[in-house]
Amino acid sequence: MQDVAEHHDLGYTAVPAEAGRGAERWRNALRNAFPFMVVGALWEAVAHLGVFPQRLFPPLEAVASAFVRLTANGTLPHHAFDTLLRLIAGFALAAAVGVAIGIVMGRSRRAEDFMLPVISIGAPIPGLAYAPLFLLWFGLGNVSSILLVAFVSAFPIIYNSWTGVKAVKEIWVRSAQAMGADDRRLFRKVILPGALPYILTGLRLGLAQAWRILVGVEMLAAVPWGLGWLIFGAREFLNTDVMLAGIAVIAMIGLALEKLVFQPLERFTVVRWGMMA
């Protein structure tokens, strides 16, 4: 009888706990969806009030119809796949080079004195201003697009990696050295974990830069496929619904990268280490 009562009590307390977690998930989902619902309602109001011609400002159902049509015939996935390949290649190159340069600048005063003026001059220049040079140097097509994406998106990665290394508390470094840590262990156990929140911020900013320059250069580099090419081509024929469908795909890919790459990486490293809430 006692075992039955215990099982009954456990079941009685588990159900409300599970219900509470389910309610919390629903609240979080509604909280995240609310801004999109407001923007969607405002968009629909403007589209149906006739402030702009519907060909230039289509309602959401027209955009959704274009999205479904282009997805069903394979056009949109093909454009998205080509853009994603260029983005991954360019951003991976920028991340590898940018983090390495930023860390070297943070650890070496000589490297900092040499690189910082060059980066300070190059970073404020808009990415599209470099596009004609890269197209002349590397020709039309994928190579110039990938290298330009890597070059432009490397600047925020370098800046934030350098800042992160410089921000590591000196007392951490001295404590590790006092406990006998050599340079390799000091880097792995102190410098890199301490700088990682800044590095992740730099990677996020670099990815945003990569998107901006990639969509722009796809309009110029005579690539046969890509979301930038799709958006630019749709503008020529006033297919605003197609343009917005392409923009929606960019937003969805960006959200997927944030949720599937950056947030798990953050939880696995700096959150687990207690360096971020």
C-alpha positions in Angstrom: 0.0 0.0 0.0 2.8 2.3 0.8 4.5 1.7 -2.6 1.2 2.4 -4.3 0.8 5.6 -2.4 4.4 6.6 -3.3 3.7 5.9 -7.0 0.5 7.8 -6.8 2.3 10.8 -5.2 5.0 10.7 -7.9 2.5 10.6 -10.7 0.5 13.4 -9.1 3.5 15.7 -8.9 5.0 14.8 -12.3 1.9 15.8 -14.3 1.8 19.4 -13.1 5.5 19.7 -13.6 5.2 18.5 -17.2 2.2 20.7 -17.7 4.2 23.7 -16.4 7.1 23.0 -18.8 4.6 22.7 -21.7 3.0 26.0 -20.8 6.4 27.7 -20.6 7.3 26.4 -24.1 4.1 27.8 -25.4 4.7 31.2 -23.8 8.2 31.3 -25.2 6.9 30.4 -28.7 4.2 33.1 -28.5 6.7 35.6 -27.2 9.0 34.9 -30.2 6.2 34.9 -32.7 4.5 38.1 -31.5 6.8 40.6 -33.2 6.4 38.7 -36.5 2.6 38.8 -36.1 2.6 42.5 -35.5 4.9 43.2 -38.6 2.7 40.8 -40.7 -0.5 42.6 -39.6 1.0 46.0 -40.4 2.2 44.7 -43.8 -1.2 43.4 -44.7 -2.8 46.6 -43.6 -0.6 48.7 -45.9 -0.9 46.2 -48.8 -4.7 46.2 -48.7 -5.2 49.9 -48.0 -3.8 50.8 -51.4 -1.0 53.0 -50.1 1.2 51.4 -52.8 0.2 49.5 -56.0 0.0 45.8 -55.1 2.5 44.9 -57.8 5.1 47.0 -55.8 3.8 46.1 -52.3 2.1 42.7 -52.6 0.2 41.1 -49.7 1.7 38.2 -47.8 -0.5 35.7 -49.6 1.0 36.7 -52.9 4.6 36.4 -51.4 3.7 33.0 -50.0 2.2 31.9 -53.3 5.5 32.9 -55.1 7.5 31.1 -52.5 5.5 27.9 -52.9 5.6 28.1 -56.7 9.3 28.7 -56.9 10.1 26.0 -54.3 7.9 23.4 -56.1 9.6 23.9 -59.5 13.0 23.8 -57.9 14.1 27.3 -58.8 14.3 28.7 -55.2 16.2 25.7 -53.7 18.7 25.9 -56.6 19.3 29.6 -56.0 19.5 29.1 -52.2 21.9 26.1 -52.5 24.4 28.1 -54.7 24.3 31.1 -52.4 24.8 28.9 -49.4 27.8 27.2 -50.9 29.4 30.6 -51.6 28.5 31.9 -48.2 30.0 28.9 -46.4 33.2 28.9 -48.4 33.8 32.6 -48.0 32.8 32.8 -44.3 34.9 29.7 -43.4 37.9 31.3 -45.0 37.2 34.6 -43.2 36.7 32.8 -39.8 39.9 30.9 -40.0 42.1 33.8 -41.2 40.3 36.4 -39.1 40.4 34.6 -35.8 44.1 33.7 -36.3 45.1 37.3 -37.2 43.0 38.7 -34.2 44.6 36.3 -31.7 48.1 37.1 -33.0 47.4 40.8 -32.8 46.2 40.4 -29.2 49.2 38.4 -28.1 52.0 40.3 -30.0 52.5 44.0 -29.7 54.6 44.1 -32.9 51.8 42.4 -34.9 49.3 44.8 -33.4 51.3 47.8 -34.4 51.7 46.5 -37.9 48.2 45.2 -38.6 45.9 47.6 -36.7 46.5 50.7 -39.0 45.9 48.6 -42.1 42.7 47.1 -40.7 41.5 50.4 -39.4 41.8 51.9 -42.9 40.2 48.9 -44.7 37.3 48.1 -42.4 35.2 51.3 -42.9 35.2 51.0 -46.7 31.9 49.6 -47.9 32.3 46.1 -49.2 30.8 46.8 -52.6 33.5 49.4 -53.2 36.0 46.5 -53.3 33.8 44.5 -55.8 35.1 46.1 -59.0 38.7 45.4 -58.0 38.0 41.7 -57.1 36.1 41.3 -60.4 39.0 42.7 -62.3 41.6 40.7 -60.4 39.8 37.3 -60.3 37.2 37.6 -63.1 33.5 37.0 -63.0 32.0 34.0 -61.2 32.4 32.1 -58.0 36.1 32.7 -57.2 35.7 36.5 -57.0 32.5 36.2 -55.0 34.0 33.8 -52.4 37.2 35.8 -52.0 35.3 39.1 -51.7 33.0 37.6 -49.0 36.0 36.3 -47.1 37.8 39.7 -47.3 34.9 41.9 -46.2 33.6 39.6 -43.5 37.1 39.1 -42.0 37.3 42.7 -40.6 34.7 42.3 -37.7 36.1 38.9 -36.9 39.6 40.3 -36.6 38.5 43.3 -34.5 36.5 41.2 -32.1 39.1 38.4 -31.7 41.8 41.0 -31.0 39.5 42.8 -28.5 38.7 39.5 -26.8 42.3 38.5 -26.3 43.1 42.0 -25.0 40.2 41.8 -22.6 41.4 38.6 -20.9 42.0 39.6 -17.3 45.7 39.9 -16.4 45.1 38.1 -13.1 44.0 35.0 -14.9 47.2 34.9 -16.9 49.4 35.5 -13.9 47.6 32.9 -11.9 48.0 30.3 -14.6 51.7 31.2 -15.0 52.2 30.9 -11.3 50.7 27.4 -11.4 53.3 26.4 -14.0 51.3 26.7 -17.2 53.4 26.9 -20.3 52.5 29.1 -23.3 50.5 26.3 -25.0 48.4 25.5 -21.9 48.0 29.2 -21.2 46.5 29.7 -24.6 44.2 26.7 -24.5 43.0 27.0 -20.9 43.0 30.8 -20.3 43.4 33.0 -23.4 41.0 31.2 -25.8 38.2 30.6 -23.3 38.4 34.2 -22.1 38.3 35.6 -25.6 35.7 33.2 -27.0 32.6 35.4 -26.2 34.1 38.2 -28.2 35.1 35.8 -31.0 31.6 34.4 -31.3 30.3 38.0 -31.5 32.8 38.7 -34.2 31.7 35.6 -36.1 28.1 36.7 -35.9 28.9 40.2 -37.2 31.1 38.7 -39.9 28.3 36.4 -41.0 26.0 39.5 -41.4 28.7 41.2 -43.4 29.1 38.1 -45.5 25.4 38.1 -46.3 25.3 41.7 -47.3 28.3 41.6 -49.6 27.4 38.2 -51.1 23.9 39.3 -52.2 25.3 42.5 -53.7 28.2 40.8 -55.5 25.8 38.1 -57.0 24.1 40.9 -58.7 27.4 42.0 -60.3 29.5 38.9 -60.8 27.5 37.3 -63.6 26.9 34.1 -61.6 24.1 32.0 -63.2 22.4 31.1 -59.9 22.1 32.7 -56.5 19.6 34.6 -54.3 21.2 38.0 -55.2 20.9 37.2 -58.9 17.2 36.1 -58.3 16.3 39.3 -56.5 18.1 41.5 -59.0 16.5 39.7 -61.9 13.0 40.0 -60.3 13.5 43.7 -59.9 13.9 44.1 -63.7 10.4 42.8 -64.2 8.8 44.3 -61.1 8.2 40.8 -59.6 8.1 42.1 -56.1 6.6 38.9 -54.7 9.6 37.0 -56.1 12.0 39.5 -54.6 10.4 39.2 -51.2 10.4 35.4 -51.5 14.2 35.5 -52.0 14.6 37.9 -49.1 12.5 35.5 -46.9 14.9 32.6 -47.8 17.9 34.7 -46.8 16.2 35.4 -43.4 15.4 31.8 -42.9 18.9 30.6 -43.7 20.3 33.3 -41.3 17.9 32.2 -38.5 18.8 28.5 -39.1 22.5 29.3 -38.9 21.9 31.1 -35.6 19.8 28.4 -34.1 21.7 25.4 -35.4 25.3 26.6 -35.3 26.0 29.7 -33.1 23.6 28.9 -30.2 24.7 25.3 -29.7 28.4 26.4 -30.0 27.7 29.0 -27.4 26.0 26.5 -25.0 28.7 24.0 -25.5 31.5 26.4 -24.7 31.1 29.7 -22.9 27.7 29.0 -21.3 28.9 25.6 -20.0 32.1 27.2 -18.7 30.0 29.8 -16.8 31.3 32.8 -18.7 27.9 33.8 -20.1 24.4 33.4 -18.8 
